[in-house]
Amino acid sequence: MPFRSALISTPVAILRGPLRDVANRLTRGTDFPRAQERIWIDPTRLTRIYIRNPEQTPDYKRRHSGMVLAGEWDQHTEPLDRSWKIAACLAHFREGMPWADTGIYDRMQAMIAERGQFDSCANMDDVIARYEKIDALYSTIRENGFRDETIHRFGTPRLPEGVYVHIDRHGDPIFGAIGNHRVGIARALGLTRIPAQLGVVHPDALERNALAKLRSVPA
């Protein structure tokens, strides 16, 4: 049998929403992280992406939002430009390169061949239609700004479907690899402030009071 690497264990997200908030409040004090909490980031200063490879790192998804987790997980990153989706967005929107020439169609076809479906696409027609929607999203953001879909629940601004961002031990943001196209568009447009959903937080960041700055509403 061929060798297969063991998958890294990902923490079970037992408590959700307000229950996680209560648990965090009891263990972390009044300045605790909230599940699905909205924060603000500068996409032009977002330089690292979390490696979502279950053979190397825990696979933190939206259900882990607001969890405070120690360990070395925040050291498993790579440069943001390693995201093939973000790279394609920058080539397309900054340099005017057709989608087909960015390599995104080939990569999507390869992922579909491997998995059967990827990003809700099952064939090339789906891929083309998806990137027509990305073009429309770019036009909307360019003309109207980055849409803030924050909802207020239990006294906290929350962004359930926002760009997903973890906070490392130094209090710096790490892109959580969910919302690639929106990050690519924001960087292509030179936006310096967008809303994001809080991901996993390293406890050392709380000691630095890092959330205070990330929570501040832009002027």
Secondary structure by P-SEA (a helix, b strand, c coil): ccccccccccccccccaaaaaaaaaacccccccccccccccccccccccccccccccccccccccccccccccccccccccccaaaaaaaaaccccccccccaaaaaaaaaaaacccccccccaaaaaaaaaaaaaaaaaaaaccccccccccccccccccccbbbbcccccccccccaaaaaaaaaaacccbbbbbbcbbbaaaaaaccccccccccc
